[in-house]
Amino acid sequence: MAETPFIPLMIPDIQQQDIDAVADVLKSGMLVQGEKVDQLEKNIADYLGIKHAIAVSNGTASLHLALHVLGIGRGDEVIIPALSYIATANVVELVGATPIFVDIDIKTFNIDVSKIEQAITPNTKAIMPVHEFGLSCDINEVCRIAKKHNLFVIEDAACALGAKVNDQFTGTFGDIGSFSFHPRKAITSGEGGLLTTNNDELANRLRIVRNHGIELVQGKMEFVEPGFNYRMTDFQAALVLSQFQRFDKTIAHKQVLAELYINELSKTFELPIVPINYKHTWQSFHILVDDQTDRDELITKMKLAGVGVNLGAQCIPNEKYYKQKYKLNSELLFPNALKANQKGLVLPLYEKLTPKLIMDIIDTLNKTIDE
Ligand SMILES: *Cc1c(COP(=O)(O)O)cnc(C)c1O
């Protein structure tokens, strides 16, 4: 086989101007939460059309702060999808609350909204849906159910900056939205996160608990409650700001590549669908292999053939800690999440890839499947 370079699952697109933006902050000597963080919060809030954006140190800290300021803790239940990155459940567990898992819709990989109401009990405090792989869940229905039962909605939009339903951005529907800037997401600061809300009071508290519980009262520091240090550094904010300038172009490019996959991949795979009036941002291009295919073997063979592919997300109630603690039978209760976890495959899709490389990946995949 010809020597072609390995195509990894993901390479962040860090350009010279992004590096320069970071270097400028480093040279200025003002390293933590300063004017770049302020600017980032303003730019993202304007872009999303929401009143407040609050930058934090990562997407898990962001979810944790959301639960914390909503007063969710011991004795409370939070409804989450059974399929997600493990952090979604971990934060619920770590504030002392109980995650209540709901299976996903196998077509969208998002929470099956028809199963939410049966999971609500007198202890339910919030629904925390995930917009998985860059596609919004049926967030309007989630909000309708939440309103009816007087529950909070926290949108785990870690993967879905820029995704829309009917021209409204994810992260602006619920009480609080949460984003991540991990290198696997659309824009990265290495580690980074961001909260969104239209609620002035919540925004104020998020800012206070992000920074040791400090409130500035007439220019004077007051320690008004115990807080965390979940601040973002100014050089990370500069890195996000710089990439954010070309964000719409990045998504448009990924859209072209995703369509190429959808049109050219053979039908041995179940391909992702985008419901009408939804805008997918393709944080991950996630397909399902058929029943005959050993997914893990395929991952290994693809890596040997020079393409980094990986599984998509965890069926959380089936992961060791959650399985031992809650003893839920995932085969019976969460068959779709289990299927996505066992048959799901993420293909490379990012800014630096070209249509030619996508065709190479498809070729490699077809050959590997036929072996
Ligand atoms: C990435 C991710 C997180 C965690 O974000 P970090 O910035 O890595 O802490 C949480 N939830 C989901 C759905 C994610 O994909």
The ligand as a Tripos MOL2 file, in Angstrom:
@<TRIPOS>MOLECULE
LIG
   15    15     1     0     0
SMALL
NO_CHARGES

@<TRIPOS>ATOM
      1 C1        -17.1940   16.8630   25.8900 C.3       1 LIG1
      2 C2        -18.4510   16.7020   26.6470 C.ar      1 LIG1
      3 C3        -18.5670   17.0890   27.9910 C.ar      1 LIG1
      4 C4        -17.3820   17.5030   28.8310 C.3       1 LIG1
      5 O1        -16.7120   18.6190   28.3640 O.3       1 LIG1
      6 P1        -15.1880   18.8540   28.8510 P.3       1 LIG1
      7 O2        -14.8760   20.2240   28.3590 O.co2     1 LIG1
      8 O3        -14.3620   17.7980   28.2070 O.co2     1 LIG1
      9 O4        -15.1770   18.7560   30.3340 O.co2     1 LIG1
     10 C5        -19.8000   16.9990   28.6020 C.ar      1 LIG1
     11 N1        -20.8720   16.5470   27.9360 N.ar      1 LIG1
     12 C6        -20.7990   16.1390   26.6610 C.ar      1 LIG1
     13 C7        -22.0350   15.6720   25.9540 C.3       1 LIG1
     14 C8        -19.5870   16.1890   25.9770 C.ar      1 LIG1
     15 O5        -19.5190   15.7550   24.7170 O.3       1 LIG1
@<TRIPOS>BOND
     1     1     2 1
     2     2     3 ar
     3     2    14 ar
     4     3     4 1
     5     3    10 ar
     6     4     5 1
     7     5     6 1
     8     6     7 2
     9     6     8 1
    10     6     9 1
    11    10    11 ar
    12    11    12 ar
    13    12    13 1
    14    12    14 ar
    15    14    15 1
@<TRIPOS>SUBSTRUCTURE
     1 LIG1         1 GROUP 0 **** ****
